[in-house]
């Protein structure tokens, strides 16, 4: 018999619980860039116009296609109902006329937060890739200006929300000097709380070195001083998207292929975390904080044990690991999020670390936990008690991102 995720029952939400949703998405209006610039920049920065076959596309740098499919990146209808996943495509899907305005409007987002019992949200955009990896091979002046205007727009959105929605800023990671300058500008002038970045900048034929290279040291020093978390959102590198596209066996229909691809996209973060915790990056920059976004918790205990099985138990040429163990580094500097899961948050938090888990909904994307998100989180955390529930559902994220709630 097929099973589905149970609807939360009569769950008692702890009094005064301030929930922080650590992963939501912001649908970019078609004029996000063009309304904020003048002259030639209106055509150089991302904009929507009719393509060769009469369909709208996102363009950049004149006639260079950034994204062929244009939609509202939301599955929440105007009436608040959720559209069937099997009718939806993240790259097109419903239009702005179809979706709930909370998908793109700050004041409407706050209203929906209040309806759902959420105090604050961490936000990510869509069009540029979740870590700006789509810009790495483009004209660098255009790419840098695109990022700056995006960050300006996100700061405006944060202010319009009355500090209830906290978008994470992008940095031009291929240029470390500009990345440092932009991180400093975002933190000090725009009051944005963290950066989101491509976890594998060397992938997809790029000549940018890996994050462990000393090339990136000035950026890690800067975000350490600024106390800005570094976010790795799923789907923010070329190699992760290639894994998503190639993971389905031949013969699967589009719906099954999408579900399989999404599951593998999320599990791809295991590769990211394995490299992060096995390297000396966290040792060299002990004040950095890293967030693994939208990939759940269930795989983490296995990955930590797998790394340590040989790193600790099988010395290399008689030498043991000369740095803290992966579990120590994880608990000191790394965070992950859960949303629909039941098993991991209800059973293995002691293995992962009570201080290293955040709650998310992924609103308004296809996998979003909706409508009873807070009730679901409280229910699956119930075995750990109210103190852990408060910590996971909001306190840890509020401390990490320095949220004024």
Secondary structure, DSSP 4 states (H G I P E B T S, - for coil): ----PPPP-S--PPTT---EEEEEE-PPPTTTTGGG--TTHHHHS-EEEE-TTS-EEEEETTTEEEES-------BBTTSPBPPGGG--TTSSS-TTTB-GGGT-HHHHHHHHHHHT-SEEEEE-STT-TTSGGGTTS-HHHHHHHHHHHHHHHHHHHHHTTSSEEEPEE--TTSHHHHHHHHHHHHHTS---EEE--TTTT-TT--PPPTTSGGGHHHHHHHHHHT-EEEEETT-SHHHHHHHHH-SPTT--HHHHHHHHHHHHHHTHHHHHHHHHHSSHHHHTTT--EEEESS-STTHHHHHHHHHHHHTTS-BTTB--SS--HHHHHHHHEEEEESS-SHHHHH-HHHH-TTSEEE---TTSTT---SSHHHHHHHHHGGG-HHHHHIIIIIHHHHHTT---
